[in-house]
Each structure stands twice: as structure tokens, then as C-alpha cells.
């Protein structure tokens, strides 16, 4: 029991430890008052918190000091954000239920060592403004999702840049559409040809 109390004391002396305790206490409070309680508490612990952030119940955040959140962001029910490698969410990003975002991964390059002995690699994740991430999407370390993108439910987004206003689906996620009209190619249109000359009668 004494050891447990000592571990608790050493944990809450650090900001991440205090955030973990507060998160445990408030993460499942229901209703609008639960959202308001989390908004006020998380503002003290996250790297940046914009205006009107909505944190639904059962959201779990690791590395909160490296989570940077814009205005009007919605974190959905049961989200899990591993932000130790840094996560940036732009204004009006909406995360559906069960979304997971990872910015850290195990190293595994050396087969002569146990995976747990090889440490971790950290890669920032950026989701630009006005994106909708569907339920149960998994976003891997290093991903960068352009503004206005929609990611369909259950997709797995790898460590690659996604252009703005795309629609993604699948595992691995691929572009299945666009929210804006685009020309078939970027080459300039040829000038109109002059009409053929006709001989005089």
C-alpha cells in the first residue's frame, strides 16, 4: 500500500500525471455539463486548446501537452489519441466515435532484439481544418490530411500526405472521390484551331 501511495505521489508531481488523474475522474461524465467540465479542465493540460472544443465521453489522451487543437473541434465518443509524437487538429475537425490517432510506434528493425527493447519512433500527425474523420478510423504516425477531407468509417490512413478535399476509404485508405471539381489534367488547353481556308469561287 505504501508503494502504491508513493507511486501516486510521484506521478501527480508531474503535469502528465495530474492530467491522467483528472482525465480518469471526468472522462465519463455525461451530458452538456460533462462537456463543459472537460473543456475547462483540458484547457489547462493540452498543448493548445481553441474555442468551443467538445470532448465527448470516454475520450482518452496520452501525451496531452503535445496535442494542439483548433476552434470548434469535436472529439467523439471513445476516441483514443496517442499524442506523444505530436498531433495537430485544425479548426472544425470532427472525429467520429472510436477514432484512434497514433503519433508513436514501436521500432522493430533489429530482429536480434526483442521489440520492447528497441524503443519508439515519433512522427507528427496533422489533420487540417474542416475534416470529418468517420467512426473507427485509425490514423497512423506521420499522416497529414489536407483540409476539407472526409475519411470513411473503418479506414486506416498511413503515413502519407493527403491532398485537400479528398474522400478516403479502405484499408489501406485510398482516394475514392473528391469534394471539388478538378480538370482531368493540369496541362493548359490547346488554342482553338483556325477554320480551314476555302478557295474563292
Secondary structure by P-SEA (a helix, b strand, c coil): caaaaaaaaaaaccaaaaaaaaaaaccccccaaaaaaaaaaaaaccccccccccccccccccccccbbbccccccccbbbbbcccbbbbccbbbbccbbbbbcbbbbccccccccccccbbbbbbbbccbbbbccbbbbccbbbbccbbbbccbbbbcccccccbbbbbcccbbbcccccccccccccccccccccccccc
